[in-house]
Amino acid sequence: MIEFRGAGPAEFAERLDTVIEIYAAAMRPPAEQIAGRKTIMRNHGTYPYFQCYFAEWHDLPLTATAGTASAAPLVVGFAYGFRGVAGQWWHDVVYRALEERAGHQVAEAWMGHAFELAEIHVHPDYQGKGIGRSMINTLCAGRPERSAVLSTHDQPTAARHLYAGMGFTDLLSGFVFPGGHEEYAIVGSPLPLATA
């Protein structure tokens, strides 16, 4: 059984090793990038209106007896985000690029009061079960921001298909972040999500 449990900045920081393990299993980044990713994630936990959800797998025993302690749940996924504001690297880079391509009004409409979904990952052993979709819906539910935005590889991946199916539309495609080489799509959806 999967349960989604909210966690604030303090618990997120405490469980960062678990978060990194799931991220590494899902994304398979080069080993030399892990330390830097961990630092970035720790910093994200300090951003305004940060919220995280863990997807926890609970094994239900066939028979339960009084006084029997249940096994600790296994964390199989996580998703987190925060409000994007000026001064945050991703926010500023995307805002400028969107402003250059589509104008100030469009950039402000999407990025001026946005919930930025920074990371959404499910361990490969548990993918394809609707966990990612459910985490996104749970994370975005009740948010006061005007829009939800995120970046994803600009390829026909399962994640790209998931976001499109949830109503996210392309704001930028073929986008390369400064210092990078991979192409990303920046996608957004008005809040509340249409599929929630």
C-alpha positions as CSV (number, residue, x, y, z in Angstrom):
1,M,0.0,0.0,0.0
2,I,1.3,3.5,-0.9
3,E,0.8,6.4,1.4
4,F,1.9,10.0,0.7
5,R,3.3,11.8,3.7
6,G,4.1,15.5,3.8
7,A,7.5,16.7,5.1
8,G,8.8,20.2,5.8
9,P,12.3,21.5,5.4
10,A,13.7,19.9,8.6
11,E,12.6,16.4,7.9
12,F,13.6,16.8,4.2
13,A,17.1,17.7,5.3
14,E,17.3,14.7,7.7
15,R,16.2,12.3,5.0
16,L,18.5,13.7,2.3
17,D,20.5,10.5,2.0
18,T,17.3,8.6,1.2
19,V,16.2,11.3,-1.3
20,I,19.6,11.1,-3.1
21,E,19.4,7.3,-3.3
22,I,16.0,7.4,-5.0
23,Y,17.2,10.2,-7.3
24,A,20.4,8.3,-8.3
25,A,18.4,5.1,-9.0
26,A,15.8,7.0,-11.1
27,M,18.1,9.3,-13.0
28,R,21.5,7.4,-13.0
29,P,23.6,10.5,-13.0
30,P,27.4,10.3,-13.2
31,A,28.8,9.6,-9.7
32,E,30.7,12.9,-9.7
33,Q,27.5,14.8,-9.8
34,I,25.9,13.4,-6.7
35,A,27.6,15.6,-4.2
36,G,26.6,18.7,-6.1
37,R,23.0,17.6,-6.5
38,K,22.8,16.9,-2.7
39,T,24.0,20.5,-2.0
40,I,21.4,21.9,-4.4
41,M,18.6,19.9,-2.8
42,R,19.7,20.9,0.7
43,N,19.6,24.5,-0.5
44,H,16.1,24.0,-2.0
45,G,14.8,23.1,1.4
46,T,15.5,26.7,2.5
47,Y,13.3,28.3,-0.2
48,P,10.0,30.0,0.6
49,Y,6.9,27.8,1.0
50,F,8.9,24.6,0.5
51,Q,6.9,21.4,0.6
52,C,7.9,17.8,0.1
53,Y,5.9,14.5,-0.1
54,F,7.4,11.1,0.4
55,A,5.7,8.1,-1.2
56,E,5.9,5.3,1.4
57,W,5.3,1.7,0.7
58,H,3.7,-0.1,3.7
59,D,3.8,-3.9,3.8
60,L,0.6,-5.1,5.3
61,P,1.0,-8.4,7.2
62,L,-1.3,-11.2,6.4
63,T,-2.2,-11.6,10.0
64,A,-1.7,-8.9,12.7
65,T,-1.4,-9.7,16.3
66,A,-1.6,-7.3,19.2
67,G,1.7,-5.8,20.2
68,T,3.4,-6.7,16.9
69,A,5.3,-3.8,15.6
70,S,4.8,-3.2,11.9
71,A,7.9,-2.8,9.6
72,A,9.0,0.7,8.9
73,P,7.7,2.0,5.6
74,L,10.0,2.0,2.6
75,V,10.3,5.3,0.9
76,V,9.9,4.6,-2.9
77,G,9.5,8.2,-4.2
78,F,9.6,11.8,-3.4
79,A,8.5,15.1,-4.9
80,Y,9.1,18.6,-3.7
81,G,8.7,22.2,-4.7
82,F,8.6,25.8,-3.5
83,R,7.5,29.2,-4.6
84,G,9.8,30.7,-7.3
85,V,11.1,34.1,-6.5
86,A,13.7,36.5,-8.0
87,G,17.2,35.5,-6.9
88,Q,16.8,31.8,-7.3
89,W,19.0,30.5,-10.2
90,W,16.4,28.3,-12.0
91,H,13.6,30.9,-11.6
92,D,15.8,33.7,-13.0
93,V,17.2,31.8,-15.9
94,V,13.7,30.5,-17.0
95,Y,12.0,33.9,-16.5
96,R,14.6,35.7,-18.6
97,A,14.4,33.1,-21.4
98,L,10.6,33.1,-21.4
99,E,10.6,36.9,-21.4
100,E,13.0,37.0,-24.4
101,R,11.0,34.5,-26.4
102,A,7.4,35.4,-25.5
103,G,7.5,38.9,-23.8
104,H,7.2,40.3,-20.3
105,Q,3.5,39.7,-19.9
106,V,3.8,36.0,-20.7
107,A,6.8,35.5,-18.4
108,E,5.1,37.3,-15.6
109,A,1.8,35.4,-16.1
110,W,3.6,32.0,-15.8
111,M,6.5,32.8,-13.5
112,G,5.4,35.8,-11.4
113,H,3.5,33.7,-8.8
114,A,4.6,30.1,-9.6
115,F,5.0,26.9,-7.7
116,E,8.2,25.4,-9.0
117,L,8.2,21.6,-9.0
118,A,11.9,21.0,-8.5
119,E,12.2,17.2,-8.2
120,I,9.8,14.3,-8.8
121,H,11.3,10.9,-8.7
122,V,10.1,7.3,-8.2
123,H,12.4,4.4,-7.7
124,P,12.5,2.3,-10.9
125,D,11.1,-0.8,-9.1
126,Y,7.9,1.2,-8.4
127,Q,7.5,3.2,-11.6
128,G,4.4,2.7,-13.8
129,K,2.0,2.5,-10.9
130,G,0.7,6.0,-10.9
131,I,2.9,7.1,-8.0
132,G,4.4,10.1,-9.8
133,R,1.0,11.4,-10.9
134,S,-0.4,11.0,-7.4
135,M,2.5,12.8,-5.8
136,I,2.2,15.7,-8.2
137,N,-1.5,16.0,-7.6
138,T,-0.9,15.8,-3.8
139,L,1.9,18.3,-3.9
140,C,0.0,20.8,-5.9
141,A,-3.4,20.5,-4.1
142,G,-4.4,23.7,-2.3
143,R,-1.4,25.7,-3.4
144,P,-2.0,29.4,-3.5
145,E,0.2,30.1,-6.5
146,R,-1.2,30.9,-9.9
147,S,0.8,28.2,-11.9
148,A,2.9,25.2,-11.5
149,V,6.1,25.0,-13.6
150,L,9.0,22.5,-14.1
151,S,11.7,21.4,-16.4
152,T,12.1,18.0,-18.0
153,H,14.3,16.4,-20.7
154,D,13.0,17.4,-24.1
155,Q,12.6,13.9,-25.3
156,P,9.7,11.4,-25.6
157,T,10.2,10.1,-22.0
158,A,7.6,8.6,-19.7
159,A,7.9,11.8,-17.6
160,R,7.3,14.1,-20.6
161,H,4.2,12.0,-21.4
162,L,3.0,12.2,-17.8
163,Y,3.2,15.9,-17.6
164,A,1.4,16.4,-20.9
165,G,-1.3,14.0,-19.7
166,M,-1.7,16.1,-16.6
167,G,-2.3,19.3,-18.6
168,F,1.2,20.8,-18.6
169,T,1.9,22.7,-21.8
170,D,5.3,23.7,-23.3
171,L,6.5,27.1,-22.4
172,L,10.0,26.6,-23.8
173,S,11.3,23.6,-25.8
174,G,14.8,22.7,-26.8
175,F,16.1,24.9,-24.0
176,V,19.7,24.5,-22.8
177,F,20.5,25.9,-19.4
178,P,23.7,28.0,-19.1
179,G,26.8,25.8,-18.8
180,G,24.8,22.7,-20.0
181,H,24.4,20.8,-23.2
182,E,21.2,18.8,-22.8
183,E,17.9,20.1,-24.2
184,Y,15.0,20.7,-21.7
185,A,11.4,21.6,-22.0
186,I,10.0,24.1,-19.6
187,V,6.3,23.2,-19.0
188,G,3.6,24.8,-17.0
189,S,0.0,24.4,-15.9
190,P,-2.5,26.8,-14.2
191,L,-3.3,25.9,-10.6
192,P,-5.3,24.1,-9.5
193,L,-4.3,21.2,-11.9
194,A,-7.1,20.2,-14.2
195,T,-6.5,16.5,-13.4
196,A,-6.6,16.8,-9.6
